[in-house]
């Protein structure tokens, strides 16, 4: 089942929290955000093969953004 989270740029999630999210739904990761600088909606989708890859993708594409 999909998990939907709203993330504020000020949120910082621990590896422990992200592990619990991954354990509940390891089927994929998608992130969408609006960039006011270019006026566009951006998104990233992945099918991480490991927990480490899922956390790395989350940190790269979601952390520090309103998503």
C-alpha positions as CSV (number, residue, x, y, z in Angstrom):
1,X,0.0,0.0,0.0
2,X,1.2,3.5,-0.8
3,X,2.3,5.9,2.0
4,X,1.7,9.6,1.4
5,X,3.7,12.1,3.4
6,X,3.7,15.9,3.2
7,X,7.2,17.1,4.0
8,X,8.2,20.7,4.9
9,X,11.7,21.9,4.1
10,X,12.4,22.2,7.9
11,X,11.7,18.5,8.6
12,X,14.6,16.3,9.2
13,X,13.9,12.6,9.4
14,X,16.2,10.1,11.2
15,X,17.5,7.0,9.5
16,X,15.3,5.1,12.0
17,X,12.1,6.8,10.8
18,X,13.0,6.3,7.2
19,X,13.8,2.6,7.9
20,X,10.3,2.2,9.4
21,X,8.8,3.9,6.3
22,X,10.8,1.6,3.9
23,X,9.8,-1.5,5.9
24,X,6.1,-0.6,5.5
25,X,6.4,0.1,1.8
26,X,9.6,-1.0,-0.1
27,X,7.9,-1.0,-3.5
28,X,9.2,2.4,-4.6
29,X,9.8,6.0,-3.8
30,X,8.4,9.1,-5.4
31,X,9.0,12.8,-4.6
32,X,7.3,15.8,-6.1
33,X,8.1,19.5,-5.4
34,X,7.4,22.9,-6.9
35,X,10.4,25.1,-7.6
36,X,9.4,28.8,-7.5
37,X,12.7,29.8,-9.2
38,X,11.7,28.1,-12.5
39,X,7.9,27.9,-11.8
40,X,7.8,24.2,-12.5
41,X,6.7,21.1,-10.8
42,X,9.5,18.5,-10.5
43,X,9.4,14.9,-9.6
44,X,11.6,11.9,-9.0
45,X,10.6,8.3,-9.0
46,X,12.8,5.3,-8.1
47,X,12.6,1.6,-7.3
48,X,15.3,1.3,-4.7
49,X,16.8,-2.2,-4.3
50,X,18.0,-1.6,-0.8
51,X,17.2,0.4,2.3
52,X,20.4,2.4,1.9
53,X,19.5,3.3,-1.7
54,X,16.0,4.4,-0.5
55,X,17.5,6.6,2.2
56,X,20.1,8.1,-0.1
57,X,17.4,8.9,-2.7
58,X,15.1,10.5,0.0
59,X,18.0,12.6,1.3
60,X,19.0,13.7,-2.2
61,X,15.6,14.6,-3.6
62,X,13.3,15.4,-0.6
63,X,15.3,16.7,2.2
64,X,15.3,20.5,2.5
65,X,12.3,20.9,0.2
66,X,8.5,21.3,0.6
67,X,7.3,18.0,-1.0
